[in-house]
């Protein structure tokens, strides 16, 4: 019996070894990999061949390999041996702007793409073909073999995002840069940065200094979940100066990652209202909340001073972030606060707004028009559409809409019936699908296992194929309410980030969960 058990384990082990030997371990999994005969020997004498158009990518690769060899590799503009970075506009119809072709042989490694971004993605594939410890032990004399391969690869969806909420707990520059580096390794291209919420304001605004002087600090922090009465007893604070923001934006840009800032409005705005009380509707909040959730005050969007305040904020935000998309949040607005305001009721009657949802859309469209005037595009959580009750505390009457949301808006779907996605794309809206039960990284591994994350599809069943291009992709969200430390954040993010990266990039036909686990 013992012998049979031993034999079974031996066969299983041989099968696993054989499987692992033939598996090219790249995440996200490329569309097509063809193995060839021979190997390329990478050493400190290897040269990088790059034209000026890909000099930034060549410098990036050189810095990576300097960590391996303790010396910089020579970069030359011509040559046919070494690592060759090559732009080829003729490939656009085959691989788009982010795809690449990776071709390794005993003579050279050629990474070919339409754009520097595609070259950069090919470099990430090269990094993953190196031994795991290769980048972290400097030795000028060491070398490694790269299998002779041809890899054809391009992303499935154009929007492959990771979101970090720092409004609840400030993490700082080093933590953000580490996440950006991991995103780059996984070919993710959007860093969605949640910088503003009830519990903290994390971005310096020159025109309104109290936002960080007051709004970035709270006296306490709620612990142990939504219904808890347990608090840390420890003050929390932190914000990014504009100079620090520019540094992080540049760091991301070097890795072809676009940072999309989220400035919440009209709800989740208590930290701003405490800083400047005239922004609020009810006047019922006097300090930055330590509690998570609840009926905090919201912006009085009928006041022209509030509208100007928000536009002033956005001017400074747009000067810091070159992204074409600005996220305005828009979720979980407590309509009760507006309904109890006489001045808001009068404004609604005067302007023919029949419900609080109409008021929100009316305000959101003004902001959309302002953002569009400045050459950008507005994005918000699917609450901004109105028309459907997605929260238990909302009445059907309050979310009825006679107003229509600006047609250029990007809908960030997070909650509600998936039929809402179908409705949105049919109405002509672009959608990023981040359904909370499938993509929220603050949820534990029982709620969202690695396998569940891996099997997520941002295109819901039942959507006509002619609308598939309207679904730009997905985001995975690291909400921070219960994530006070960097260590806890990393535990929640990894390895599920790898799964979501493959969801966004890899063709469904090339995905295999068992291979992914290996």
C-alpha positions in Angstrom: 0.0 0.0 0.0 2.8 2.4 0.9 4.5 1.5 -2.4 1.3 2.4 -4.3 1.0 5.7 -2.5 4.7 6.4 -3.2 4.2 5.5 -6.9 1.2 7.7 -7.3 3.0 10.7 -5.7 6.0 9.9 -7.9 3.9 9.9 -11.1 2.1 13.1 -10.0 5.5 14.7 -9.4 6.8 13.7 -12.8 3.7 15.0 -14.4 4.0 18.3 -12.6 7.6 18.6 -13.5 7.0 17.8 -17.2 4.1 20.3 -17.2 6.2 23.0 -15.6 9.1 22.4 -18.0 6.9 23.0 -21.0 5.0 26.0 -19.5 6.3 29.4 -20.3 5.5 31.3 -17.1 4.3 34.7 -18.1 1.5 36.7 -16.5 -0.6 37.8 -18.2 -0.6 34.8 -20.5 0.3 35.9 -24.1 -2.0 35.1 -27.0 0.5 32.8 -28.7 3.9 31.3 -27.8 5.9 29.2 -30.2 9.0 27.4 -28.8 12.0 27.1 -31.1 15.4 25.4 -30.9 18.3 27.0 -29.0 18.8 29.7 -26.3 19.9 33.3 -26.0 22.7 33.9 -23.5 22.1 37.1 -21.5 25.2 38.4 -19.8 26.7 41.7 -18.7 28.3 41.9 -22.2 24.9 41.9 -23.9 24.1 45.1 -25.8 20.8 47.0 -26.1 20.0 48.3 -29.6 17.6 51.1 -29.6 16.6 54.1 -31.8 16.0 57.5 -30.1 12.2 56.9 -30.2 12.6 54.0 -27.7 15.5 55.5 -25.6 13.3 55.7 -22.5 12.5 52.0 -22.8 16.1 51.2 -23.4 17.2 53.2 -20.3 14.5 51.4 -18.3 15.7 48.0 -19.4 19.3 48.9 -18.7 18.4 50.0 -15.2 16.6 46.7 -14.6 19.6 44.7 -15.8 22.0 46.9 -13.9 20.3 45.4 -10.8 21.3 42.0 -12.1 24.9 42.6 -13.2 26.0 45.6 -11.1 26.9 47.5 -14.3 25.0 49.2 -17.1 24.6 47.5 -20.4 25.9 49.3 -23.4 23.1 51.0 -25.5 23.8 51.4 -29.2 21.7 52.7 -32.0 22.5 50.0 -34.6 23.4 46.4 -34.5 22.0 42.9 -35.1 23.0 41.1 -31.9 21.8 41.7 -28.4 18.4 43.0 -27.3 16.9 44.9 -30.1 14.0 47.3 -29.5 12.3 48.0 -32.8 9.3 50.1 -33.8 7.2 48.9 -36.8 4.1 50.9 -37.7 3.0 48.2 -40.1 2.0 45.9 -37.2 -0.8 48.2 -36.0 -3.6 46.2 -37.6 -2.3 43.0 -35.9 -1.3 44.0 -32.4 -2.7 47.5 -31.9 -0.7 50.1 -29.9 0.0 48.1 -26.7 0.8 44.7 -28.3 4.3 43.4 -29.2 6.1 40.6 -30.9 8.9 39.0 -28.9 11.4 36.9 -30.9 14.4 35.3 -29.2 17.1 33.3 -30.9 20.7 32.3 -30.1 21.8 35.6 -31.9 19.4 38.2 -30.4 16.2 39.1 -28.8 14.0 41.3 -30.9 11.1 43.2 -29.2 8.9 44.7 -31.9 5.9 47.0 -31.6 4.0 49.9 -33.0 4.6 52.2 -30.0 7.1 52.6 -27.2 4.3 51.4 -24.9 4.2 48.1 -26.7 8.0 47.8 -26.5 7.7 48.4 -22.8 5.2 45.6 -22.5 7.6 43.3 -24.4 10.3 44.2 -21.9 8.0 43.0 -19.0 7.8 39.7 -20.8 11.5 39.5 -21.0 11.7 40.3 -17.2 9.4 37.4 -16.5 11.5 35.0 -18.5 14.5 35.7 -16.2 15.0 33.6 -13.1 12.9 35.0 -10.2 16.0 36.2 -8.2 17.9 37.5 -11.2 17.1 41.2 -10.7 17.9 41.2 -7.1 21.5 39.7 -6.8 24.2 41.8 -8.5 27.0 39.8 -10.1 28.8 41.0 -13.2 30.0 37.5 -14.0 26.6 35.7 -14.0 24.5 34.9 -17.0 21.2 33.2 -17.8 19.7 31.5 -20.8 16.5 32.7 -22.5 14.6 30.0 -24.5 14.3 30.6 -28.2 10.7 31.8 -28.5 8.3 33.7 -30.7 5.6 35.4 -28.7 2.7 37.2 -30.3 0.7 39.3 -27.8 -1.8 42.1 -27.4 -4.3 43.1 -24.8 -7.9 42.0 -24.8 -9.3 45.2 -23.2 -7.8 48.8 -23.3 -8.7 49.6 -19.6 -6.8 47.4 -17.1 -6.9 49.3 -13.8 -5.9 49.1 -10.2 -7.5 51.5 -7.7 -5.9 52.6 -4.4 -8.0 54.3 -1.8 -5.8 56.6 0.3 -8.5 58.8 1.6 -9.1 56.3 4.4 -5.5 55.5 5.2 -2.6 57.4 3.7 0.2 55.1 2.4 2.8 57.4 0.9 5.1 57.7 -2.0 7.1 54.5 -1.6 4.0 52.3 -1.3 2.5 53.8 -4.4 5.7 53.4 -6.4 5.9 49.8 -5.4 2.4 49.2 -6.6 3.1 51.0 -9.9 6.1 48.8 -10.5 4.0 45.7 -9.9 1.3 47.1 -12.2 4.0 47.6 -14.9 5.3 44.1 -14.6 1.7 42.8 -15.1 1.1 45.2 -18.1 -1.7 47.1 -16.3 -2.1 50.6 -17.6 -4.5 52.6 -15.4 -3.8 53.6 -11.8 -7.1 54.9 -10.4 -6.2 57.1 -7.4 -8.9 57.7 -4.8 -7.6 60.8 -3.1 -10.7 62.3 -1.5 -13.4 61.0 0.8 -15.2 61.7 4.1 -12.3 60.4 6.2 -9.5 62.4 4.5 -8.4 64.8 1.8 -5.0 63.7 0.4 -4.1 66.2 -2.4 -2.7 69.7 -1.9 -4.8 72.4 -3.5 -3.0 75.8 -3.5 -6.2 77.9 -3.7 -7.8 76.1 -0.7 -5.0 75.3 1.8 -7.5 74.3 4.6 -8.3 71.1 2.6 -5.0 69.7 3.7 -4.4 71.8 6.8 -7.8 70.6 8.3 -9.2 67.9 5.9 -6.2 65.6 5.8 -6.4 65.0 9.6 -8.8 63.0 11.7 -8.7 62.3 15.5 -9.5 58.6 15.3 -10.1 55.6 13.1 -13.0 53.1 13.2 -11.9 49.4 13.5 -13.5 46.0 13.1 -16.1 46.6 10.5 -19.2 48.6 9.6 -21.2 48.0 12.8 -18.3 48.3 15.2 -18.0 50.7 18.1 -14.3 50.1 18.4 -11.9 52.8 17.5 -8.1 53.0 17.4 -7.6 56.0 19.6 -4.8 57.1 17.3 -5.0 60.2 15.1 -4.3 59.7 11.4 -3.1 62.2 8.8 -1.2 62.6 5.5 -1.4 64.2 2.1 0.6 64.6 -1.1 2.1 67.9 -2.0 1.7 68.9 -5.6 5.5 68.4 -6.1 5.1 64.8 -4.8 2.1 64.3 -7.1 4.2 65.4 -10.1 6.9 63.0 -9.1 4.5 60.0 -8.9 2.8 61.0 -12.2 6.3 61.1 -13.9 7.2 57.7 -12.3 4.0 56.2 -13.7 4.4 57.7 -17.1 7.9 56.2 -17.4 6.1 52.9 -17.0 3.3 53.8 -19.4 0.7 53.9 -16.7 -1.9 56.6 -16.8 -3.0 58.0 -13.4 -6.8 58.8 -13.2 -7.5 60.8 -10.1 -10.8 60.6 -8.3 -12.2 63.7 -6.7 -15.5 62.7 -5.0 -18.6 64.9 -5.5 -21.2 65.6 -4.4 -21.1 63.0 -1.6 -18.2 61.5 0.3 -17.1 65.1 0.8 -17.2 65.6 4.6 -13.4 66.3 4.8 -13.8 69.3 2.4 -17.0 70.5 4.2 -15.2 70.5 7.6 -12.4 72.5 6.0 -14.8 75.0 4.4 -18.3 74.7 6.1 -20.0 76.9 3.5 -19.7 74.0 1.1 -22.2 71.9 3.0 -26.0 71.5 2.9 -27.0 70.7 6.5 -24.2 72.3 8.5 -24.2 69.2 10.8 -20.6 68.2 10.7 -17.8 69.8 12.6 -14.8 67.4 12.3 -13.3 65.0 9.8 -15.2 61.7 10.4 -13.5 58.8 12.2 -16.6 56.7 11.5 -17.0 54.9 8.2 -20.3 55.1 6.5 -23.2 57.3 7.7 -25.2 60.3 6.8 -22.4 62.9 6.7 -23.1 66.3 5.0 -22.8 66.6 1.2 -22.1 69.6 -1.1 -24.9 72.1 -1.7 -24.7 71.9 -5.4 -27.3 74.6 -5.9 -24.9 77.2 -4.5 -22.8 78.9 -7.2 -19.9 79.2 -4.8 -19.8 75.5 -4.3 -19.8 74.9 -8.1 -16.9 77.4 -8.4 -15.0 75.7 -5.6 -15.2 72.4 -7.4 -14.1 73.9 -10.7 -11.2 75.6 -9.0 -10.2 72.2 -7.5 -10.5 70.5 -10.9 -8.3 73.2 -12.6 -5.4 72.3 -10.2 -6.1 68.6 -10.5 -6.0 68.8 -14.3 -2.7 70.7 -14.2 -1.2 67.9 -12.2 -2.6 64.9 -14.1 -2.2 64.8 -17.9 -4.8 62.0 -18.2 -7.7 62.6 -20.5 -10.1 61.2 -17.9 -11.1 62.7 -14.6 -13.1 60.5 -12.1 -15.7 62.4 -10.1 -17.0 59.6 -7.9 -20.7 60.4 -7.6 -21.7 57.3 -5.6 -23.8 56.9 -2.4 -25.2 60.4 -2.2 -27.5 60.7 0.8 -30.5 62.4 -0.8 -32.2 62.8 2.6 -29.9 65.8 3.3 -30.9 67.5 0.1 -34.6 66.7 0.6 -34.6 68.4 4.0 -33.2 71.6 2.6 -35.7 74.4 1.7 -33.3 76.2 -0.5 -32.5 73.1 -2.5 -36.3 72.3 -2.8 -36.8 75.8 -4.2 -34.0 75.4 -6.7 -35.4 72.1 -7.9 -38.8 73.6 -8.5 -37.4 76.6 -10.3 -35.3 74.4 -12.6 -37.9 71.7 -13.2 -36.0 69.0 -11.4 -38.4 66.3 -10.2 -36.1 64.1 -8.0 -32.8 64.3 -6.1 -31.4 62.0 -8.9 -32.3 64.7 -11.4 -30.5 67.3 -9.2 -27.4 65.1 -9.2 -27.5 64.6 -12.9 -28.0 68.4 -13.5 -25.0 69.1 -11.3 -22.9 66.3 -12.8 -23.6 67.5 -16.4 -22.3 71.0 -15.5 -19.1 69.4 -14.2 -18.9 67.1 -17.3 -19.2 70.2 -19.6 -16.5 72.0 -17.6 -14.2 69.0 -17.8 -14.9 68.5 -21.5 -14.2 72.2 -22.1 -10.7 71.6 -20.8 -10.1 68.7 -23.2 -10.9 65.9 -20.7 -13.6 63.4 -20.2 -15.7 62.7 -17.1 -16.0 59.3 -15.4 -18.1 58.3 -12.4 -19.6 55.4 -10.5 -22.8 54.1 -12.0 -24.9 56.0 -9.4 -24.5 59.0 -11.7 -26.9 57.5 -14.2 -29.8 57.5 -11.8 -32.9 55.7 -12.9 -32.4 52.6 -10.7 -32.2 52.1 -7.0 -29.0 50.2 -6.2 -28.9 50.9 -2.4 -31.3 49.7 0.3 -31.7 53.3 1.7 -32.8 54.8 -1.7 -36.5 55.0 -2.6 -37.6 54.3 -6.2 -39.1 57.9 -6.3 -35.8 59.5 -5.4 -33.8 57.9 -8.2 -36.4 58.5 -11.0 -34.9 60.7 -13.7 -36.2 63.0 -16.3 -32.7 64.3 -16.9 -30.1 62.6 -19.2 -26.5 62.2 -18.2 -23.9 63.7 -20.6 -23.4 61.3 -23.4 -19.6 61.4 -23.2 -19.5 60.1 -19.6 -17.7 56.9 -18.8 -19.8 54.7 -16.5 -17.8 52.9 -13.8 -20.2 50.1 -12.9 -19.8 48.8 -9.4 -23.2 47.8 -8.0 -26.7 46.8 -9.2 -28.2 44.4 -11.6 -25.9 43.5 -14.5 -28.8 44.5 -16.8 -27.7 48.1 -16.0 -24.5 47.5 -18.0 -26.6 46.3 -20.9 -28.8 49.4 -20.7 -25.8 51.7 -20.5 -24.0 50.4 -23.5 -27.2 50.4 -25.6 -27.6 54.1 -24.7 -24.2 54.7 -26.0 -22.1 55.0 -22.9 -18.7 53.5 -22.4 -18.4 51.3 -19.3 -15.6 50.0 -17.0 -16.9 47.0 -15.2 -15.8 46.7 -11.6 -18.7 44.8 -10.0 -18.0 44.9 -6.3 -18.7 41.2 -5.6 -16.0 40.3 -8.2 -13.3 42.9 -8.0 -13.1 44.5 -4.6 -9.7 43.7 -3.0 -10.8 44.7 0.5 -13.1 41.7 0.4 -11.6 38.6 2.0 -10.4 35.5 0.1 -13.5 33.6 1.1 -15.7 36.2 -0.7 -13.3 36.6 -3.7 -10.9 33.7 -4.0 -8.0 33.8 -6.4 -9.9 31.5 -8.7 -13.0 33.7 -8.6 -10.9 36.7 -9.4 -9.2 34.9 -12.3 -12.5 33.8 -13.8 -14.1 37.2 -13.8 -15.2 38.5 -17.2 -15.9 42.2 -17.5 -18.2 41.5 -20.4 -21.4 40.1 -18.9 -23.3 37.3 -20.5 -26.2 38.4 -22.7 -24.6 41.6 -24.1 -24.8 41.7 -27.9 -21.3 41.4 -29.4 -21.8 44.7 -31.2 -21.6 46.5 -27.8 -18.6 44.6 -26.5 -16.2 47.5 -27.5 -18.3 49.8 -25.2 -17.0 47.8 -22.3 -13.5 49.3 -22.0 -12.3 46.8 -19.4 -12.1 46.4 -15.7 -10.7 47.8 -12.5 -9.9 46.0 -9.3 -10.3 48.2 -6.2 -8.3 48.4 -3.0 -10.7 50.2 -0.7 -9.0 51.3 2.5 -11.6 51.5 5.2 -10.2 48.5 7.1 -6.6 48.4 5.7 -4.5 50.6 8.0 -1.1 49.1 7.1 1.0 48.6 4.0 1.5 45.0 4.9 -2.3 44.4 5.1 -2.8 46.1 1.8 -0.2 43.9 0.1 -1.8 40.8 1.6 -5.2 41.8 0.1 -3.7 42.8 -3.3 -1.4 39.9 -4.0 -1.7 37.5 -5.7 -5.2 38.6 -6.9 -3.7 41.5 -8.8 -2.0 39.0 -11.0 -5.4 37.3 -11.7 -7.1 40.6 -12.7 -4.1 41.6 -14.9 -4.7 38.4 -16.9 -8.5 39.0 -17.0 -7.9 42.3 -18.7 -5.0 41.3 -21.0 -5.3 37.7 -22.0 -7.6 36.3 -24.6 -10.1 34.0 -23.0 -9.0 31.1 -25.2 -5.4 31.3 -23.8 -6.4 31.3 -20.1 -6.1 28.3 -17.9 -6.4 28.6 -14.1 -4.2 25.6 -13.3 -1.4 27.0 -15.5 -1.9 30.4 -13.9 -1.5 28.9 -10.4 1.7 27.2 -11.5 
